[in-house]
């Protein structure tokens, strides 16, 4: 009797904890996204809804890319999606090709070339 503490008398079932991914009805792991955001030191403070939102965005983008790649695979009469199908899908979609464009600029690169004008007709260099 020393090991029992009245647990046998309770008729309530113990609810198992639901993961954040399951609660948000997402396939992407919210806990992993949260951990990577915190370990990356991107911000000092992080809201609890931020990793949920980011995981939702990543899942949405991934599903769209895979759907387009699947259509490319069907068009070429293949059953498996290859990297070539992904590349064609990204190249054919206007928005995704802009998103994954190789020409990315850091914040400092574009700002170094901009010069402020001191006023109209001052003869200042107006090249951008």
Backbone bond lengths (Angstrom), bond angles and torsions (degrees), N, CA, C in turn:
res aa  C-N    CA-C-N  psi(-1)  N-CA   C-N-CA  omega(-1)  CA-C   N-CA-C  phi
1 X - - - 1.431 - - 1.519 112.57 -
2 X 1.321 117.85 -14.32 1.455 118.76 -177.57 1.528 111.92 -71.41
3 X 1.345 118.16 -24.28 1.457 120.79 -179.38 1.517 113.49 -85.07
4 X 1.336 118.49 -16.13 1.455 121.12 -177.94 1.518 110.48 -92.47
5 X 1.328 115.78 142.48 1.456 120.13 -179.85 1.519 110.85 -131.43
6 X 1.262 118.13 34.31 1.452 119.80 176.21 1.524 113.47 83.05
7 X 1.342 118.84 12.26 1.461 120.89 179.30 1.525 111.79 -68.15
8 X 1.317 118.11 -24.34 1.446 121.33 -178.46 1.512 113.40 -73.23
9 X 1.316 118.39 -20.64 1.450 121.51 -177.42 1.518 112.93 -81.38
10 X 1.300 117.64 -21.96 1.464 121.52 -177.32 1.523 109.98 -77.20
11 X 1.325 116.19 131.34 1.461 120.45 179.13 1.524 111.93 -100.31
12 X 1.311 117.01 -5.54 1.459 119.40 179.14 1.519 109.73 -73.05
13 X 1.304 114.22 138.85 1.456 118.97 174.87 1.523 108.72 -81.09
14 X 1.289 114.98 143.55 1.456 119.34 177.48 1.518 108.54 -81.37
15 X 1.321 115.28 126.87 1.466 119.86 179.39 1.518 108.77 -81.32
16 X 1.304 114.78 129.65 1.450 119.19 175.90 1.520 108.84 -78.59
17 X 1.307 116.03 144.14 1.451 120.77 -178.41 1.524 111.25 -67.35
18 X 1.319 115.51 136.67 1.451 120.50 176.83 1.520 108.58 -93.81
19 X 1.318 115.63 139.62 1.452 119.02 177.47 1.523 109.38 -71.47
20 X 1.317 115.44 160.81 1.462 119.01 179.44 1.523 110.59 -66.01
21 X 1.317 116.99 -32.84 1.465 120.29 177.99 1.523 110.94 -65.22
22 X 1.313 116.44 -40.85 1.457 119.48 179.79 1.522 111.35 -69.82
23 X 1.337 116.80 -38.80 1.461 120.23 177.99 1.522 111.52 -64.29
24 X 1.342 116.73 -36.61 1.463 120.77 179.71 1.519 111.64 -86.42
25 X 1.305 117.41 -1.20 1.467 124.17 -178.72 1.522 111.46 56.40
26 X 1.339 115.38 47.30 1.453 122.15 178.40 1.521 109.81 -117.63
27 X 1.327 115.58 155.86 1.456 121.11 176.23 1.530 111.12 -92.01
28 X 1.323 116.86 -28.11 1.452 120.88 -178.91 1.527 109.72 -74.61
29 X 1.341 117.51 143.11 1.469 120.66 -176.37 1.522 112.24 -77.65
30 X 1.311 116.42 110.68 1.454 121.64 -178.93 1.524 110.90 -67.69
31 X 1.314 117.43 -37.33 1.461 120.32 -179.48 1.523 111.11 -63.88
32 X 1.319 117.48 -37.64 1.461 120.82 178.91 1.524 110.70 -69.09
33 X 1.333 116.90 -41.45 1.462 120.55 177.22 1.529 109.53 -62.01
34 X 1.320 117.35 -42.12 1.464 122.24 178.41 1.528 110.29 -61.15
35 X 1.321 116.64 -46.49 1.463 120.72 -179.02 1.526 111.24 -63.00
36 X 1.333 116.88 -43.13 1.464 119.86 -179.60 1.525 112.09 -67.68
37 X 1.331 117.36 -35.56 1.463 119.97 176.00 1.526 111.07 -65.15
38 X 1.326 116.63 -41.57 1.461 119.92 -179.21 1.527 111.72 -71.09
39 X 1.334 117.53 -40.03 1.463 120.76 -179.68 1.521 111.50 -70.96
40 X 1.329 117.25 -26.05 1.452 120.64 -178.77 1.510 113.75 -76.66
41 X 1.324 117.89 -11.69 1.465 123.53 -179.62 1.522 111.37 53.21
42 X 1.325 116.39 46.33 1.457 120.92 179.30 1.529 111.56 -77.80
43 X 1.320 116.70 -33.20 1.458 121.51 -179.71 1.522 108.84 -140.43
44 X 1.334 115.61 162.68 1.463 120.06 178.09 1.524 111.27 -80.83
45 X 1.340 116.02 -37.72 1.464 121.09 -179.84 1.509 108.70 -122.80
46 X 1.319 116.22 143.66 1.454 121.25 -176.48 1.527 109.39 -134.13
47 X 1.319 116.39 123.68 1.454 121.25 179.06 1.527 109.53 -70.63
48 X 1.313 116.85 155.24 1.460 120.31 179.09 1.526 111.84 -72.22
49 X 1.335 117.29 -20.64 1.464 119.72 179.78 1.528 112.76 -88.79
50 X 1.324 118.62 -11.20 1.457 121.63 -178.08 1.522 112.83 -61.88
51 X 1.338 120.28 -49.94 1.467 118.43 179.38 1.526 113.11 -66.11
52 X 1.326 117.35 -29.14 1.466 120.49 177.08 1.521 109.58 -65.85
53 X 1.319 116.24 -46.32 1.463 121.97 -179.97 1.525 110.62 -63.63
54 X 1.340 117.39 -45.33 1.463 121.21 -179.11 1.525 111.43 -66.02
55 X 1.317 117.67 -39.91 1.466 120.51 177.14 1.523 110.61 -64.79
56 X 1.324 117.57 -37.37 1.463 120.94 176.30 1.511 112.04 -64.10
57 X 1.325 116.86 -41.34 1.461 120.75 178.05 1.528 110.37 -64.81
58 X 1.321 116.86 -45.43 1.468 120.36 179.79 1.526 111.47 -61.99
59 X 1.325 116.15 -40.68 1.460 119.60 178.82 1.525 111.45 -66.24
60 X 1.326 116.90 -40.50 1.462 121.14 178.98 1.529 110.95 -63.21
61 X 1.324 116.72 -47.54 1.468 120.14 178.79 1.532 111.66 -62.11
62 X 1.313 115.90 -43.21 1.467 120.06 -179.69 1.519 111.13 -62.99
63 X 1.323 117.48 -42.96 1.465 119.53 -179.00 1.522 111.02 -66.31
64 X 1.341 117.53 -38.74 1.464 120.00 177.69 1.519 111.71 -65.04
65 X 1.323 116.91 -43.73 1.464 120.79 179.94 1.517 110.39 -64.29
66 X 1.322 117.48 -42.73 1.462 120.16 179.84 1.524 111.98 -67.42
67 X 1.325 116.87 -35.07 1.462 119.26 177.59 1.531 110.73 -65.76
68 X 1.327 116.65 -44.53 1.464 120.06 178.31 1.525 111.42 -65.20
69 X 1.319 117.24 -39.25 1.465 120.73 178.06 1.529 110.78 -67.38
70 X 1.323 116.99 -35.63 1.469 120.08 176.16 1.513 111.88 -65.09
71 X 1.336 116.38 -38.04 1.462 119.82 176.08 1.525 110.96 -65.82
72 X 1.334 117.40 -38.16 1.468 121.07 176.63 1.528 110.46 -64.59
73 X 1.324 116.53 -39.21 1.459 120.15 178.44 1.525 110.52 -65.74
74 X 1.335 117.42 -40.72 1.471 120.58 177.71 1.519 111.14 -65.53
75 X 1.339 117.04 -38.03 1.459 120.33 178.77 1.520 112.24 -64.87
76 X 1.321 116.95 -30.49 1.469 119.97 178.26 1.527 111.87 -97.01
77 X 1.344 116.69 14.57 1.470 124.32 175.06 1.532 112.15 59.23
78 X 1.328 116.43 43.09 1.462 122.17 177.59 1.521 108.92 -118.46
79 X 1.321 115.77 153.79 1.461 120.20 179.21 1.522 112.37 -101.07
80 X 1.324 117.93 -17.69 1.463 122.06 179.34 1.526 109.64 -109.41
81 X 1.314 115.86 142.19 1.462 121.50 176.26 1.526 107.70 -84.21
82 X 1.312 116.21 125.16 1.461 122.10 178.87 1.531 109.18 -106.68
83 X 1.326 117.53 167.00 1.468 119.33 175.85 1.530 113.07 -58.92
84 X 1.315 117.22 -29.62 1.472 120.50 177.57 1.523 110.71 -65.64
85 X 1.330 116.82 -37.52 1.460 120.37 177.66 1.532 110.26 -65.67
86 X 1.330 116.59 -40.39 1.459 120.07 177.09 1.520 110.89 -63.13
87 X 1.325 115.52 -42.82 1.462 119.68 -178.85 1.529 110.97 -64.94
88 X 1.329 117.46 -41.05 1.465 120.65 177.17 1.525 111.09 -64.66
89 X 1.322 116.29 -41.54 1.463 120.31 -178.95 1.522 110.79 -63.80
90 X 1.327 116.73 -42.37 1.463 120.01 179.18 1.522 111.40 -69.23
91 X 1.340 116.79 -35.91 1.455 120.24 -179.41 1.510 113.05 -72.10
92 X 1.332 117.71 -32.54 1.458 121.43 -177.38 1.528 113.41 -80.55
93 X 1.320 117.59 -21.00 1.461 121.24 -179.40 1.522 109.37 -93.25
94 X 1.313 116.64 124.18 1.464 122.13 -175.45 1.534 112.00 -60.66
95 X 1.313 117.31 -46.98 1.457 120.75 -174.29 1.521 112.03 -74.15
96 X 1.332 116.75 -40.30 1.456 119.10 179.72 1.523 111.52 -70.02
97 X 1.325 117.41 -33.56 1.465 118.96 177.78 1.524 110.42 -67.61
98 X 1.331 117.65 -34.45 1.462 119.86 175.20 1.520 111.24 -69.04
99 X 1.324 116.41 -37.38 1.456 120.59 -178.41 1.527 111.39 -65.86
100 X 1.334 116.32 -39.51 1.456 121.00 -176.92 1.525 112.35 -102.47
101 X 1.321 116.48 26.14 1.454 120.98 179.52 1.524 109.80 -65.08
102 X 1.324 116.36 141.34 1.461 120.26 -177.19 1.518 112.53 -77.43
103 X 1.313 118.14 -22.24 1.460 121.15 -179.28 1.519 109.60 -84.97
104 X 1.309 115.90 87.18 1.457 119.85 177.59 1.514 108.29 -109.76
105 X 1.300 116.36 141.49 1.455 122.29 -178.02 1.511 109.33 -115.84
106 X 1.312 115.17 140.58 1.457 118.27 174.61 1.519 108.41 -79.32
107 X 1.297 117.24 167.58 1.463 121.18 -176.58 1.524 111.20 -62.67
108 X 1.308 118.07 -37.31 1.451 121.30 -175.75 1.514 113.24 -72.74
109 X 1.323 119.38 -29.12 1.458 121.69 -176.19 1.514 112.05 -63.47
110 X 1.312 118.06 -46.77 1.453 121.00 -177.20 1.513 112.78 -74.31
111 X 1.301 117.36 -30.50 1.455 120.54 -175.98 1.527 111.99 -78.50
112 X 1.333 118.36 -22.42 1.457 120.22 -176.69 1.522 111.06 -69.29
113 X 1.333 118.65 -25.62 1.451 121.23 -175.55 1.528 112.66 -91.15
114 X 1.299 119.22 -15.17 1.452 122.20 -176.77 1.519 109.01 -81.70
115 X 1.346 115.51 129.38 1.466 120.42 178.07 1.516 108.44 -120.59
116 X 1.314 116.48 136.57 1.460 121.13 -179.56 1.524 109.65 -81.79
117 X 1.302 114.85 141.97 1.459 120.56 175.44 1.516 108.75 -88.86
118 X 1.317 115.54 139.96 1.456 117.73 -179.94 1.515 111.83 -84.23
119 X 1.331 117.76 -14.12 1.453 119.70 177.03 1.515 109.92 164.92
120 X 1.333 116.95 166.36 1.458 118.85 -179.73 1.526 110.61 -70.98
121 X 1.337 114.14 135.60 1.450 119.75 176.59 1.513 114.19 75.10
122 X 1.322 118.81 17.43 1.449 120.14 -179.16 1.519 112.58 -86.97
123 X 1.348 116.58 -9.78 1.455 119.33 -179.71 1.511 112.95 81.29
124 X 1.301 118.12 11.63 1.461 121.09 179.24 1.513 109.56 -70.90
125 X 1.308 115.78 152.42 1.461 122.00 -179.80 1.526 108.85 -68.54
126 X 1.326 117.19 122.55 1.456 120.33 -175.74 1.514 112.36 -108.39
127 X 1.317 117.52 16.24 1.463 119.33 178.50 1.528 110.17 -72.26
128 X 1.315 114.26 146.01 1.474 119.38 178.56 1.498 108.65 -108.68
